[in-house]
Amino acid sequence: MPDADSLDAEDQKLVTLAKAALARSSAGEAAAVRDEIGRTYVASSVDLPSLRLTALQVAVAQAVSSGAASLEAAAVVLTSDADVDDAVVRDLSTDAPVHVVRS
């Protein structure tokens, strides 16, 4: 993955939005995605006794529930060395980049 500072302006915006979501939450990760018409969706992970979702899963679910048919790009900000499973992005777009930033 390229350094976050070398991303184009639109992908850098996703990183900035994910970082802001992480700062507002006590979660270990946050994500932002951009759909095919430029709308963005931002989320942090969900860790409840009855429901666990990654930030990327929540952001993609928001996009799909708002009518998105595909994604242009995604960004995930992590506070750990955890791996990012991008399968949920691949469900909508096989070629959308998923930028991972360690905070």
GIHU-V956833 format. One record per residue. N is the residue number from 1. RES is the residue in one small letter. OMEGA is omega in degrees with one decimal (* if undefined). Layout:
# GIHU-V956833
n={N,N}
res={RES,RES}
omega={OMEGA,OMEGA}
This chain:
# GIHU-V956833
n={1,2,3,4,5,6,7,8,9,10,11,12,13,14,15,16,17,18,19,20,21,22,23,24,25,26,27,28,29,30,31,32,33,34,35,36,37,38,39,40,41,42,43,44,45,46,47,48,49,50,51,52,53,54,55,56,57,58,59,60,61,62,63,64,65,66,67,68,69,70,71,72,73,74,75,76,77,78,79,80,81,82,83,84,85,86,87,88,89,90,91,92,93,94,95,96,97,98,99,100,101,102,103}
res={m,p,d,a,d,s,l,d,a,e,d,q,k,l,v,t,l,a,k,a,a,l,a,r,s,s,a,g,e,a,a,a,v,r,d,e,i,g,r,t,y,v,a,s,s,v,d,l,p,s,l,r,l,t,a,l,q,v,a,v,a,q,a,v,s,s,g,a,a,s,l,e,a,a,a,v,v,l,t,s,d,a,d,v,d,d,a,v,v,r,d,l,s,t,d,a,p,v,h,v,v,r,s}
omega={177.5,175.5,-176.5,-179.8,-178.1,179.4,174.5,-172.8,-178.1,178.0,175.9,176.8,176.9,178.4,-179.9,178.8,178.4,177.7,178.8,178.2,178.8,179.9,-179.0,-174.5,174.8,-177.9,178.5,179.5,175.3,-178.3,173.3,176.9,176.4,-178.3,-172.5,177.5,173.6,177.4,179.1,180.0,-174.0,-178.4,168.4,-178.2,178.6,-180.0,179.4,177.9,-176.4,-176.8,175.3,178.5,173.9,177.4,179.2,177.4,-179.5,-179.3,178.7,177.0,176.5,-179.7,-179.0,-179.0,175.7,175.1,179.5,178.1,178.3,179.4,175.3,-177.1,177.1,174.8,177.9,175.6,-176.6,174.0,-178.7,177.3,-178.8,174.6,177.5,175.9,-176.4,-177.5,-177.9,174.9,-178.6,175.4,-178.5,-174.3,-178.4,-174.4,179.6,177.6,174.3,-178.1,-179.9,-178.9,175.6,-177.5,*}
